[in-house]
């Protein structure tokens, strides 16, 4: 079996994997096949993926480990990702949007300090409290890497970019503001200044009512996880900002009967109302999902949109 990172760095395979869903389903967008952990890997961190366990990283938990991270070779190491984007943009139909993405500094830092995945990331959270100066330096380095990475993705052909803060939900409000929201504000500002026509989407998973803090960061869209009621988001967040909402069907709905799936999807669309809305799942497609359910969902949404526009 090929190592997962090898797949991410092989443009031939990454292009093929990105295109496969579009050959089977009538999708409006193509999402770059890659992983958020290519950024720490490109900074010089040893990263591997263990079957049944997930990612493992050489821990960055002190100044000496931080000093070994190297921004200078970031683009050299990530060039295969940029090549994948260039090839995708050359072959995709003009009506299909090409999306790039990156992890956010907090989520990347959590993996780096923890040395892998975790449910609570206690080690990373504790270190941020014990050694705030060190942790701020780590976040700052990752912020630079994320901006540089996304800018080069855009130059290579990405027409929109999404920032995943997959573990923002483990932080209380004060820590969330310091390690997630303020970095997001700076990253969005820099991307918009350099590429004002490229939409920026934020996905702070699990933050609940703290989503209100994300309304004033300058992003174009806010992606919602499954736990967020779409009607609440449309009414409460919509009163604060004109940004679009993205999401947020429960991926498990794709494992149930077709009728219930279509009902849930239409309820989300109706709850979004007249706001700009990008229909999506609240998280990734589950491995056991029947492909025919995906096709049924997409065709139902497409048909409803076509009827509304006719």
N, C-alpha and C positions, 0 to 999 in steps of 0.2 A: 504494500500500500504506500502511495506517495505521502510524504510528510505534508501536513496541511499548509505550512508556510511555503513549501515548494509550489503548491498550487497557486497561492496568492502571487508568487513571483514569476510564474510562467505565463507570459502574455497569451500564448496559443491556448492554453487550457482555461485561463481566466476569462478570455473573450468567449470561448465556447460555453462555459458555465453561466456567464451573464446572459447569453443569448438564448439558451435553452427554454427558459420560461416564456420568452416572447414568441418562440416558434409554436408553443402549445396554447397560449392564452392571449386574448386581446387586451394587452396591458398598455397603459398610457406612458409608463416610464420603465427605464432599465436601471437597475442598481448595480453599481460596480461590485464585482465579486472580489472581496478582500476581507480584512479583519482589522479591528481597531488596534490590535497589538503589533501591527507592523511598525507603528511609530516607535515604541520603546525598542523593538528589535533593530530598527534603523539607527537608533541612538547608540547601539553597541551592547544592548542587554541580551543575554542568552534567553531565548524563548523557545519553548517546545509545547506540543499538545499531546497529552497522554490520553489514550482511548479510555473512556469510562470515568475520567477524572477532570479533564479540561486542561486549561493552560498552566504551565509552570514557568516561572521567571526567576532569574538570579536576583535576589532581593536588593533593592536600593534603599537602605535604611540608615544611612549616615553620610557625612561629608565625603569620606573617601570613595564610597560607591558612587555618589553623585558626581564627583570629579571625573569619573571614568566615562560619563555620558558625553557623547561627541556630536554636536550639531553640524560640524563641518562636513561630515559625509552623509548627511541625511538624504539629500537628493540623489546622490550616487547610489545609495542602497535602495531607494524607492523608485529608481528609474523604471524598473519593470512594471510598476503600477501605472506610471504615467504613460508608458507605451501601450498598456492595455486600454487606457482611456482614449488615446489617439486612434487606435484601431477601431474601437467601438463607435466613436463619433463618425468615422469614415463609412461604416456599414449600416448604422441605424437609420431608419426612416426619419425624415425631418419632424414628423409629428410625435415621435417618441422622445421624451425627455431623458437625458442621461444624468443620473444622480451620482455624485461622489459623496464621501463621508469621512468622518474621523471620530475617534473618541475624544471626550473632553478631558482637560487636565486632571480634575479630581478622580475620574474613573480610571484613567491611566496610572495616576499616582497610587491609587488604592491597590491595583494589581501589582505595581512595582514594589511597594512596601510589604505587602502581604506575601509576595512570592507566588501568587496564584489566585484562584477564585476563592470566594468566601460568601457566607450568607450575611454577615454583619460587618466584615472588614474591621474588626476590633483593633487589630495591630496598627493599621493605618490611621484609624481615628485617634488612638491613644498617642501615637507618635506625633500627630499634628498638634495635640494639646501639650505634650511634653517638650517638643522641639519646634515651636512655631516658626522660628527663623529658618531652620533647615527646610521645613516643609514648604514655606513660602518660596524658597529658592528652587525647590523641585517643581512646584507649580509654575513658577515663572519660566523655567527652562522648557517645560512641556507646552506652555502657552506659545512660546516662540516656535516650537516644532510644529504644533497644530496649525498655526497661521501659515507658516512656510509650506507645509504639506498641502493645505487646501488651496492656497494660491497657485501652486504648481498643478494641482488637479484641474483647476479652472482653466489655466493656460493650455492644458492638454485636451480639454474638451468637455469637462463637466459643466452642465448648464444650471445646476442647483447643487447645494451641498447641505448635508445634514450632520449635526453635531450630537453625538450620543453621550449623555451622561447617565449611563445605565445604573450607577450606584449612588446617584444623588439622594435617593430616598432613604438612605441609612443615616443621614445627617440631620440634627436638629436645626432650627431656623438660623440661629446665629452662625453656626459653622457652615451651613448651606450658603448663606450670603457671602461669607469670606472665600470659601474654596470652590464654589460653583457659579454663583450668580455674578460676582464681580469679574472673574475671568471671562465668563460668557459675554459680559458687557464689552470688555476690551476686545475680545476676538471678533465679535460681530461688527464693532465699529471699524476695526482695521480691514476686515473683508469688504464691508460696504464702501469704505473710502477707496479701496483699490479696484473693486469690481462692483460698482453700484447697480448694475443690471442683473446680477446673479442672485437669485433668492437664497436666503440662509434660513434653515429650519433647525429649531432647537427641540431636543427630545430629552427632558429631564425626568427620567422614569421614577415613579413612586413618590413624588413630592406633594401630591394632593393639593390642599388649599394654598400651599406655597407657590403654586403656579402663578398667582397674582403678581409675584415679584418679577416674573419673566415677561410681563406685558410691556414693560418700558425699556427693554434692552435693545430695541431696534431690529429684531429679527423680522423676517417676512411671514413666518409660519411657526406654529407651536404644535408639536406632535404630542398626542395624549395617549397615556397607557390605558389599559383596559379598565382600571379602577375608577377613572374619571367619568362622571355622568356627562354626556355630550350636551344635554340641555343646560346643565349648570355652567359648563364651559362657555356655551354660546351666549348665555344671559349675563353671567358675572364677568368673565374675561372679555366678552364682547363689548361690555359697557366701558372698558378701559382702553381698548386698542382696536384698530381695524385689521390686525393681523389675521391670517387664515388659520383655520384649525385643521389638524390632520389626525385621522384615526377613525374609530378606535375599537373595532370589532374584536371580541374575545376569540383568540385562535382556536379555542376548544369548540366554538360553535361550528367549525368546519368538520368536526368529528361526529356531529349529530345529524338528524334528518334534514333533508333539503328544505322543507317547509319552515321549520324553526330557524334555520340559517337565514333564509330570505326575509323572514319577519324581523329578526334582530338587525339585519343590515338596513332594512328600510326604516326601522325605528331610529337608527343613528342618523341617517340622511334627513329625516323629518325633524329630528331634534336640532340639527345644525341650522335648520331654517334657511334664511337667505344669505347667511354668512359665507364667504369663500371657504370651501371645504374640500380637502383632499381625502377621499375615502381610502382607508388603509386598516390593517390590523393593529391592535394595541400592542403587539409584540410580534416575534417571528412566527413563521409557519412551522407547526409541529411536524416532526419526521413522519409520524404515522398518518398524516392527513391524506385522504383519498384525492387524487388529482381531479376526479370528476366533480368533487364538491367545489374546488377552486374555480373550475370552468363554469359551474352553475351560478356561483356567486357573481363572477365577472359578467356573465351574460345577462343576469337579472339587473345589475346596476347599469350596464350599457344600454339595455333596452329601455329602462326607465328614463335615462338621460336623453336618449334619442326621441322618445315620445314627448318629453317636456320641451325639447327644442324644435319640434316639428310644428 
